[in-house]
Each structure stands twice: as C-alpha cells, then as structure tokens.
Amino acid sequence: MFDIGPTELLLIVVVAVIVIGPKDLPLALRTAGRWIGRLRKVSGQFRAGFDAMVREAEMQELEEKWKAQNEKIMREHPNGGPPGTEQTGAYPAAPLPPPPAASAEAKADNPDERRDRPVADPVSDTASAEKPAEQ
C-alpha cells in the first residue's frame, strides 16, 4: 500500500524530533497510534459491512436462479419427475409399478438365490473320511 523505505522513515523521525521536540515526542506518537487504531477499527467495520452486503446480494441472486430452475423443472415434469428417479420431496410421490413375477426356474438360475441354498463342504467330508477315529 504505502512504499516507505528505511530512508524515508528516518527522515520522518528526524523531522518529528526537530518540529515536536524530544520531550513531547512520546506523547505525540501515542496520540498518533490511538488515531491510527481508531481508523483501522472503523475501516474494518466498514469492510465487514460491505462484505456482508455483497454476500447477501450474491445469495439473493443464487436463490432467484434456483427458484427459476425449480420452476422450469416443475413445468417439464408436472407428474413427479422422470421415471425411475428417487423422490426427494420436490415432487409428489408417485407409486412405482410392481416388479414382474419371477418363475421358479429364474430363481434357481439367480446367483443370489444359489447363495442361500446349503452346500456340502467337500473339504470337510474328505477330511473326516481320511482321518481314523482316535480313541
């Protein structure tokens, strides 16, 4: 922001010592520090208020876009959305059609159904046959 080098700072200190005097210089620096602190506080509050207004305006703009998009979707799908989509509460719930009845042959070929059937363990059967009974 301000490009003050060490030579400029030394010049300011020398002028302040000559104009204000060494006796009153600490009081003058303390007063200047207080004023700078107040200015920083006010500028921080101003910046925070401005940022809040910008965020609020952005949120209002986004809400308008979301509302327009929602209205567009509702116009395109008045009966609850495309088939097969999950209901989220934005559309009224439509009943799903019942699944087709599965035949017994289809169940036997289904790998999920095969997992439920008991299967003989060939390792345990051969292991018990090979071991003689211990007494």
Secondary structure as UniProt FT lines:
FT   HELIX           6..20
FT   TURN            22..24
FT   HELIX           25..76
FT   TURN            78..79
FT   TURN            83..84
FT   HELIX           104..109
FT   HELIX           111..116
FT   HELIX           122..130
//
